[in-house]
């Protein structure tokens, strides 16, 4: 494999790129790195030469300044020795396992192109492309046109055989042109959506590629070349319409929509419309136009009619439209997922008034009180045939690294009548937040703050909203901290301060378990053991311990607390923590050598030394160090005790079965082992 990186005066911003290449899990002898220096005038050439001298799989090619990345990329492809070429920009970086995973997927499928999942802290990401892994797809059966950046892996021979190369020199939309030339002939495209391969990183000097101001005539002249490639490479019909509609929606109508169009002065607005409109008339047929959402169709009509002022009026109204979401329910599931119930709708204005509709003659229209803001009197926006476009999506986003993962969710759109005779579309749905991924999925969420987001769609608009600030009163009590997996990791659902939005703190990124157990019920388990049931969620696969250090929770004896002040510890000793029937059970030793005699308050530390403590109960200690809990704690309900007894019986049977049958089963062929395990699961649970 060859990694091609165009380089020009990157300064410190190339450091993460280099570090990510040096840290790849793919062995150094299996890939090469080609830095193509485009005449840098800083110390980059010397630095790269020194780097290549120390790392034999790094090469540096120096060329006179061409002023744009196209020529360096072409030279890199021409010089590449690898079966595949991966493009990487100087101020971006790769995930540690990216090259290995990309190559494995491409090699097993004979892929012409492999697209790795991307993350960005400053530019839009087509999350829909990466919702799942796709081993083999094409432009005809996957929305590849939503991912038009070149930071992908290409089969080197495929690029050379089809003469796919960058147009050289300064120009705009060269990436879109390159990608459409590649997508159209590609017979196999693979998508790696379960691992974040590529990270776009925002520069603090504002000089990321593509940040220069758009010159309409040049930009849309370059877009015409892209559209010509689309038309030449596709037959008239649904595929061509889908691809053209993407360019119409994003590069054309998108730049005549909010927020951009509201910042244009009159001269620049006229210049933009004059550059975009000919492309709309030449390429965007009625079949392209009719596939747009209601407000985009309206913008398309206004553009066709050369109505720049109308485009601004629509944008002014649409900029007031927001997504409003309510968290109706939240509950941990036995498998370690969090089930959520959500209501979502589109609203408008500072007071977040519902986006109302009007029924008339069996059709649904945007209410005239709203459409009168941008249409002539008597004109209406018909949305009847677009109700299917009202939906929502749920995701978890790493606040610091900008990695985003979609969450399973389903929504139904209901048209509800209002007291004033109008109606509105309300989305009702359920979803699952998944801290732990499956073996074939994305894996478990890494340590971090994972914010819950909802994308609300309707009228051709997408409005993004945080989840949780508006919520049902039952939710807070159900927001339990959890210990998941083995060894255990903490997952703490909490609501941010001051905005009160739902976030998952994974692996104690900034939150501790103890404060989120404060005020929650501790139950005393009956029996000979001194065991307490904490309101700390677990699953059957949660390992023993706290997940920190030795894993043993630290039990603390203090004088009885007076008020809110926590007394100093007089003695500490370890306990054990293990999962049982969805909660963590804390076992306290019955005898603690060295414990001082007297009446004490018992606490537990779950987050390491000097961390906050959770109060448990009062205990008496006799002269032999024997602990006797007081009677202040409640005991579980009988139904729970029966479930616990049944679970413990099944666990004992499983252990006995493994001890007796395990050696025999291990000698069976693979198919036989699977049959026995399935039978055991049915019998023993």
Buried (B, 14 or more C-beta within 10 A) or exposed (E): BBBBBBBBBBBEBBEBBBEBBBEBEBEBEEBBBBBBBBBBEEEBBEBBBEBBEEBEBBBBBBEEEBEBBBBBBBBBBEBBEBBBBBBBBBBBBBBBBBBBBBBBBBBEBEBBBBBBBBBBBEBEBBBBBBBEBBEBBBBEEBBBBBBBBBBBBBBBEBBBEBEBBBBBEEBBBBBBBBBBBBBBBBEBBBBBBBBBBBBBBBBEEEEBBEEEEBEBEBBBBBBBBBBBBBBEBBEEEEBBBBBBBBBBBBBBBBBBBBEEBEEBEEEBBBBBBBBBBEBBEEBBBEBBBEBBBBBBBBBBEBBEEEBBEBBBBBBBBBBBBBBBBBBBBBBBBEEBBBBBBBBBBBBBEEEBEBBBBBBEEEEBBBBBEBBBEBBEEEEBBEBEEBBEBBBBBBBBBBBEBBBBBBBEBEBEBBEEEEEEEBBBBBBBBBBBBBBBEEEEBBEBBBBBBBBBBBBBBBBBBEBEBBBBBBBBEEBEEBBBBBBBBBEBBBBBBBBBEEEEBBBBBBBBBEBBBBBBBEEEEBBBBEEEEBBBBBBBBBBEEBBBBBBBEEBBBBBBBBEEEEEEEBBEBBBBBBBBBBBBBBBBBBBBBEEBEEBEEEEBBBBBBBBEEEBBBBBBBBBEBEEEBBBEBEEEBEEBEEEBBEBBEEBEEEBEBBEEBEEEEEEEBEEEEEEEEEEBEEEBEEEBE
